Amino acid sequence: MTRQDEVANAAVSSPASAESRSSSAAPVAGATATNGGSSSTASKFCFAPNEKILCFHGPLMYEAKVLKCDMFHDHRGEGPHYYIHYKGWKQSWDEWVPETRVLKYTPENLKKQADLNESVSSKKSKAVEKKPVANSGGGAESSSLAATGSADAKSTKKRPRESVEKEDEYLRKQEIKVPIPDALKVLLVDDWENITKNEKLVKLPRSPTVNQILDQYKESAMKRIKSDSRQEDILMEVLNGVRLYFNKGVGNVLLYRFERPQYNDLRKKSPDVEMADVYGPEHLLRLFVQLPSLLAHTNMDPENVSTLRDQFVLMLRFLEERHSDYFVNAYESSPPAYAAMLQN
C-alpha cells in the first residue's frame, strides 16, 4: 500500500475530524453511547444525545438534534455516527450521519450557516435571471433553504478536556479553500433538490463516468503543460489522488440517504466494480465540496497545499466549461418499489 493509499484510507474512513465535527448505515451492536453510557465510550463522541447541532444536508446547513450516537465499522461507514432529527422536518427524514456533516451549535457556525444560505440563494437567483428556463430541480425560495432557530453559545454538556484540546488542534489545521464556480454551485443545489425533494436518482452507469472525465481532463491539461516533466508528475499524482478518494469516498461521504439502496444494490451485484467507472460528474462535483475537509487531516506543508488548490481550481474550471455537456439528462424517477427498499 502506497503512502497515498494510507492517507486516503485514513481520511475517508474518518472523513473529517472525529474531534471537531461530527449515508444511512446499520449501527454496530453494543457500541451505542447514551446518557447512561460509560465515560470511555462517550468520550469517543464529540456530540451527545439531545444536543442541539447544525448538520449539513446537501449544500446547506440545518438545525437538528442528536437522538443517539453509535460507532460504525462496516463498508457503509466507519467511526462515530449520529442519528439526528432535523428541526421542523418529518421523522421520515431522520438519519444516521457521520461526524463530517455535524457542527457545534455556536454563534460562529450560525453565521456560517446564514452566509451559506445567502450565498446559495443569491447565486441561484442570478442564474435564474440569466437563464429563464426552469431547471429540473425547481426554484427554491431562500426561506425554505434557511434553518431556523436562535444562537446558543453554550453547549448543554461539558466536553472532556482532552476532546476540547483535540478540537482546538483540528481548528488550527490548514484547510484548502477551493472556490466553487457559480455555475457549479447552482448544479449542486439542483442535484440536492432532485435527489432529496423530487426523489429522483442519477442514472447508472453514468456517461461520462468519473474516470472518463479525469482522462479527458488529463488530455486537456497535457496540452497546456506540454513537456514539463515536473508538471506532468504533479498532474498524475493529483489525478490518481482524486480517483482514489472518489472510489473510497462514495459510500461514506458522497451519497444522500435516498441514494443508499441504489448503491447497496450496485455493490451486491458488482462487488469488484470501480465506483469511478459507474458514477459521473454529479458525484465528482460533490467530492470537490468534501475534499477540503478530507485533506485538512493530512500532513501537507503550505507549498503543497497551494499547489493542490491550484490543481483543483483548474479541474473545476474544466468542469464549468463543459457543464452543459456533462450535466445533462442525469436523473430518472425512482421505481415504486424503491421507497420500500429505503425502509429496509
N, C-alpha and C positions, 0 to 999 in steps of 0.2 A: 504493500500500500504506500503510495506516494505521500509527501507532505501535504499536497493539495487535497488528496482524498481525506486525510486525517482532519484537516481544517474544515472541510465541507461537512464531514460526518458530525463533528462537534457542534458546528453552528446550526445545522438543520435539525439535529436531534433535539437541541435546546435552542430554538430559533432566535430568541432574543435572550436577554439576561434572566436567569432564574432569580436574580437578586433584586431586579428593579421593576419588571413588568409582570406583569404576569405576562375534516372538521369534526366533527362528531365522531367519537370513538368510545368503545366499551371500556369501563374502568377496570383496574386490576383489583381483585377481591382482597380485602384486608388492608388496603393501603389508605383508605379514606381518612381524612383528618376532619374531625368535628370539634365542637366547642369543648367536648369532654375528652378529646384525644390526648395522647401522651405529648409531652413537650418536645421530645426528639422528633416525632412525626410532624407535629405542627410547624416546627422550625424550618421544615423543607419548603413551606409555602409562604409566599410574601403577602397573600391576601387570605382573609378569614371568612368563614360563613357569616352571612348577614352584613358583610361590609359593603358600603356603597362605593362603586367604582365607575370608571369610564371605560368603555370597551369599543374597539374598532369593529365595525360591521360594514364591509366594503370599504370605500374610501373615506368614510366618515366615522365620528365617534358618538356614542350614545351613552346616556346614564343607565346604569344597570346595578344589580345586586348579586353578590355571590350567594348561591344556595348551598353548595357543597364543593369540596375540593378532593382531588384524587391524584395519584401518581400513575401514569400510563407507561407501559413497557410492551408495546406491540408495533406492528408495521404501520398502524394508522396514527401513531403518536408516541412521543417519548417525553418523559419529565412531567412536571406539575401541570395539571389541567383544572379548570374551574367550570362548574355547571352554573350558568348565570341566567337571570331573568332581566330582560330589557324593560325599563320603566315605561308604562303606557302601551306595551305590546302584549299580544295574546300569549298564553302559556305555550302555544304550539311553536313559538319562536325560541323558547328556552333551549340552550345548547351547551355542549362542552366546548371550551375554547382553551388554547394554550396560553401561557403567560405572555407571549409576544403581543397578544391583542388587548391586554389589560393594562390600564394605567391607574395610578392613585387618583382619588377624587380630591384634587387640590386646586386652589385658585390659578396656579401656574398652568396646570393641564386643562382647566376650564377655558382659559384664554386660548390655548392651542386649539381646543375644540371649536370655539367661536371663530377663530381666524380661518380654520379649515373649512367650516361651513360657509363662511363669507366668500372664501376664495373659490370653492367649487361652484357655488351658486352664481357668482359673478362671471366665471369663465363660461359656464353653460349658457347664461343669458346672452353673452356676447356672441357665442357660437350660433345660437338660435337666430339672433338678429342678422348675422351674416348669411345664414343658411336657413331660409324659412321653411323648408320641407321638414316635417316632423320625423324624428328618428324612431327606431323600433322600440326604444326603451320608454318613450313618452316623457313629456316635460315634468320635472319635479319642482314643486314650489319650495322656496327656501325655508318656509316654516315647517314643512314636513321633513326636511333634512336635518333640522337642528334638534339636538337633545334638550330636554327641559330640566329644570332644577336650579337650585342656588348653590353657591360655593360653600364647602365645609372644609376649612383649612386643617382641622384636626382629625386624625384617624380615630375610629372608635375603639381601637385596641392598640396597645403599645407594642412595637416590634422589638424583638430581642436586639441587644446592642450589636451582635455580630451581623444580623441582617441589615441594620442601618449602615454599618461600615461598608458592607458589600454593595449596598445600593449607592452609596456615595462614590465608591470605586467605579461602578458601572457608569454613573452620570459623568464622570471625568473622562471616560473613553471617547476617543475622537470618532465621530460618526461621519461617514461620507455623505455629503449633501448633494443629491442628484436632482437637478431641476427637471420636472416632467413637462414637456411641451404642452401648451394649452389644448391643442387638438387631441392629444392623447389623454389628457385629463377628462375631457368630455367622453371619450370612449370608455374610460374606466367607470364613470358614473352610469353610462348606458349599459355596460356589462353587468354592473351590480343590479340595476333595475330589471334587466332581462332575466337574470337568474333568480333573484330573491323575491321580486314583486310579480313578475309575469310568469314565473315558474317554467321557464324555458331552459333548454340545455344546449351547450355547444355541440355541434355535430362532430362525432368522432368516427374514424380518424379525420383530423382536420387537414385541410390543404390551403396554404402550405403548412407543413409541420415546423416545429421549433428548429429541428436540425436543418431543414431546407432553408429556413430564414437565416440561420447562422452561416450556412455555406454561401448564400447569396451575399451576405454582408462581408464575408471573408474575400470573396471575389472582387467586390467593390473596393474594399479597403486596400487590397494588394495593388490595385491600380494607383491608389493615392500615395502609398509609401514607396512604391517602385522597388528598388533593390537594396533598401536599407535593412540590413540583417537584424539589427537591434530592434527596430520597429516591428519586423516580422515576428521575432521571438515574443515580444510583448503582446502582439495581436493574437498569436496562437495560444499563449498562456491564458489570456482573458477569455477567449472563446471556449477553451477547454474548461475553464472555471465556471463560466455561465452554464454550459451544458451539464456539468457535474452538479452544480447547485440546483438546476432545474429538475433533473432526474431524481435527486434525493429529496427535493422540497415539495413536489406536487402533493403527495399525500399528507404532508404535515402542515404546510402554511399557505398553499395556493388555491385551495378549494373552498367554496361556500358549502354550507350544510346541505343544500338541495342537490349538490353535485356528488355527494358522497356515495350513494348507491351505484351511480354510473361508474365511478372509479373502482369501487369494490368488485363490481361485475367484470370490469375490464381486467383487473388483477387476477380474478379467478379464472377467466377464460384464457388469458395470455400472460402468465406469471413472469415470463422472461422478456417480454417486450420492453423496449426502452421508451420511457414516457415522452421523450423529445421526438420520438417517431410517431406519436399519436396526437398529442396536444399541439396547439398552434399559437398564433400571435396574441390571443386574448390572455392566455395564461402566462406567456412570456412577459407581457406588459405588467401583469400582477407581480412577477418575480422582481422586476426593476423597482417596484414600490417597496418590496421587502428587503432587497439587497443591502441598503444602508444599515439597517438594524442587525442583519445577519453578520455583516462584515465588521461591525463595530467590536465584535468579540474575538477578532483575530489580532495578532501582534504585528501590525504593519507600521512602518515608520512614515512620517509625513510625506516624504517624497513618493513612496509607493501609493499612498492614499490619493495624492494629487494625480498621479499617472492613471490610476484606476478610475477616478472620477472623470477624467478627460475621455477615457475609452467609453465609459457608459454614456456620456453626453453624445458622442459620435454615433453610438449604436441607437440611441433614442431618436436622434435626428434622422437616421436611416429609416426607422420605423415610421416616423412622422411623414417623411417624403413619400412613403409607399402605403400610407394608411388606407387610401381609397381602394387599393388593390388587395391588401391583406385582410382588412377588417370588413368583410362583406359576406352576406348570407351565412352568417356563422351559427345562427340559433334555430332551433326547431322546438315545437311544442312537445312536452313530455307525454308519453302514453298514459292512459287512465290508470294502469296498474302501477305506475311509477310511485305515486303517492303512498301506496300501500307498502312498497319496498322501503320507503323513508321511515315508516313507523317501526319496521322490524329491526 
